[in-house]
Amino acid sequence: MRLHLALLVCVSLCASAFAVEVMRALGGNPLSWAYVFEWPILLAYGVYLWQRLVREERGRDAPAEPLAPLVAPALDEDEEAREAWNAYLARLHAEDAAAGRAARRPPSAGSPA
């Protein structure tokens, strides 16, 4: 019931604003021509939202069948290759990080600089 009341308010507001802007545009206000086209677009959007909300409220947009349970799919060749590549990159990153830490290590106090 509240959705229908909201639609009635939306239609009356947009229709009256459209009529006012048409009169202002015909009276010589050039900016009002933009509003002449805006109010019917807003009205159409309001009707669209009202229609979706009514359908949703009645349960028509519910999925026809329940969703399948989430199961890990079998890996295909592309995914296996991608996993091998990611493992290779992780190994390179670990080696690079270890080498970088060793190169940035400050010299010990007893060794010549």
N, C-alpha and C positions, 0 to 999 in steps of 0.2 A: 504494500500500500504506500509506503514511504517513497519507493522508487517512482510510482506513478505521480505522486504529488510533486516530486522533484522535477519530473519531466514537464508537468503542467507549468511550474514556475519558470523553467528554462524556456519553454515555447513562448509563454507570454512575455517574458523579458526580451528575448531575441526579436520577436515580432514587433513589439512596441519600439525597441531601439532601432530596428530596421526602418520603420515608418518615420521616425523622427529624423534619422540621417538622410532618408530620401528627400524629405521636405527641406532640410538644411542644404543638401547638395543642389537641389533645383533652385533654391533661393540664392545661390551664388557662392557657397562655401566649397572650394575645390577639395579641401581635405576630407570632407564628408563622403566623397565618392569612395574612398578606401574603406570607410566603415560600412557603406552600402553593400559592399561585397563581403566584408568580414562577418557581419551578423548572421547571414544565412549559412556560412561555413561553420560558425560556432554552433548554430542550431542543429545542423546535420551531425556534427560531432557529438552533441548532447544526445541526440536520438540514437546514434550508434552505441554510445556507452550505456544508455538505458536498455537497449535491446540485449546487449551482452550481459549486463547485470541481471536482467530478468531471466535469461536462459540459464545463467550460472545458479541463480537462486532455485530454479526448478530442477536443476540437476541434469540438464541436457548436454552440458559440456563435459560430463564425466567420461573417462576412457571406456571404450566398448569392452575391452578385455583387460584383465589385470596384467601388470607388468611382469615380465619374466624375472626370476631371481638373478642377481648379479653373479656370474660365473666367469672366472678367468678364461679367456679364449686361448685356444692352442696357438702357439707362436708360429707364424709363417716365416718364410725365408727372409723377408725384409726386416722383420722384427728381430730375428736372430742376428742379422748383419748389423743392425742398429745397436743391439746390446753388446756385440763384440767391439764395435767402434767406440762406444761409451766406456767400456772397460779399458781399452787401449788409451783413450784420452785421460782416464782417471790415473792409470799407471804413469803416463808421461807427466801429469800434473804433480803426482807424488814425488817422482824423481826430481823434477824441476824445483819443487819446494824444498826438498832435502838439500839439493846443491846450492840453492839460493841462501838457505840458512847458514850453510857452512861458509859460503863466500862472505856473508855479512857479519860473521862472528868476529868480534874484536880480538886482536892479538893478545896472547896472555902476557902477564907482567914480566916473566922471565925471558921471553924470546925477543930478539932484536926486531925493531920495526922497520 
